[in-house]
Amino acid sequence: PETCTAHASWVAMAAEALIGEGRFADALRLANTVATTDLTDTVLEHRGVLLQWTGDDRAAEPVLASLIDRGVASARVVAALVDARRALGDVDAAWA
């Protein structure tokens, strides 16, 4: 349940399994159950990447950029940010 102190960790593991099954919308719904105050970098990564993969580039861009700015981005985050910025027509920022 969302009141569990390890909720964000369980969500991250379950979201990764859903991503592996190609169930991106389900994984995003699950990642969105984590309260803002409990967000981990892993859940933020899932949220940002899944927003981009499900077509919400505008919402994905600031989430992904914040991870990169904080130095906690994976290759998956970088690729999703490039794709989001390209989709938004900001090609120069995509490759910056």
C-alpha positions as CSV (number, residue, x, y, z in Angstrom):
1,P,0.0,0.0,0.0
2,E,1.0,3.6,-0.5
3,T,1.4,4.0,3.3
4,C,4.2,1.4,3.4
5,T,7.6,3.0,4.1
6,A,9.1,1.0,1.2
7,H,6.3,1.8,-1.3
8,A,8.7,3.7,-3.7
9,S,11.1,0.7,-3.8
10,W,8.3,-1.8,-4.5
11,V,6.9,0.5,-7.2
12,A,10.3,0.8,-8.8
13,M,10.7,-3.0,-9.0
14,A,7.1,-3.6,-10.2
15,A,7.5,-0.8,-12.8
16,E,10.7,-2.4,-14.1
17,A,8.8,-5.7,-14.5
18,L,6.0,-4.0,-16.4
19,I,8.5,-2.2,-18.6
20,G,10.1,-5.5,-19.4
21,E,6.7,-6.8,-20.5
22,G,6.1,-3.7,-22.7
23,R,3.3,-2.5,-20.5
24,F,4.4,1.1,-20.5
25,A,1.1,2.8,-19.6
26,D,0.6,0.4,-16.7
27,A,4.1,1.1,-15.5
28,L,3.5,4.8,-15.7
29,R,0.2,4.6,-13.8
30,L,2.1,2.6,-11.1
31,A,5.0,5.1,-10.9
32,N,2.4,7.9,-10.5
33,T,1.2,6.4,-7.2
34,V,4.4,7.5,-5.4
35,A,3.9,10.7,-3.5
36,T,6.1,13.6,-4.5
37,T,7.8,13.6,-1.1
38,D,8.7,9.9,-1.5
39,L,10.1,10.0,-5.0
40,T,13.4,8.2,-5.5
41,D,15.7,8.8,-8.5
42,T,14.7,5.4,-9.8
43,V,10.9,6.2,-9.7
44,L,11.6,9.6,-11.3
45,E,13.6,7.9,-14.0
46,H,10.7,5.5,-14.7
47,R,8.3,8.4,-14.7
48,G,10.3,10.5,-17.1
49,V,11.1,7.7,-19.5
50,L,7.6,6.3,-19.5
51,L,6.1,9.8,-20.1
52,Q,8.3,10.0,-23.2
53,W,7.6,6.5,-24.3
54,T,3.8,7.0,-24.0
55,G,4.0,10.2,-26.1
56,D,3.9,13.0,-23.4
57,D,7.2,14.6,-24.4
58,R,6.2,18.0,-22.9
59,A,5.8,16.4,-19.4
60,A,8.8,14.1,-19.8
61,E,11.3,16.8,-20.7
62,P,11.6,18.6,-17.3
63,V,11.6,15.3,-15.4
64,L,14.4,13.9,-17.5
65,A,16.4,17.2,-17.6
66,S,16.3,17.4,-13.8
67,L,17.8,13.9,-13.5
68,I,20.6,14.9,-15.9
69,D,21.2,18.2,-14.1
70,R,21.6,16.3,-10.8
71,G,24.0,13.9,-12.4
72,V,21.9,10.8,-11.8
73,A,20.9,10.0,-15.3
74,S,21.3,6.6,-17.0
75,A,21.7,6.1,-20.7
76,R,18.0,5.4,-20.9
77,V,17.3,8.9,-19.5
78,V,19.7,10.6,-21.9
79,A,18.1,8.8,-24.9
80,A,14.6,9.6,-23.8
81,L,15.5,13.3,-23.2
82,V,17.0,13.5,-26.7
83,D,13.9,12.0,-28.2
84,A,11.6,14.2,-26.1
85,R,13.4,17.4,-27.2
86,R,13.5,16.3,-30.8
87,A,9.8,15.6,-30.7
88,L,9.2,19.1,-29.2
89,G,11.2,20.6,-32.1
90,D,14.2,21.7,-30.0
91,V,16.9,19.9,-32.0
92,D,19.7,22.1,-30.7
93,A,18.9,21.3,-27.1
94,A,18.5,17.7,-27.9
95,W,22.1,17.3,-28.8
96,A,23.6,19.8,-26.3
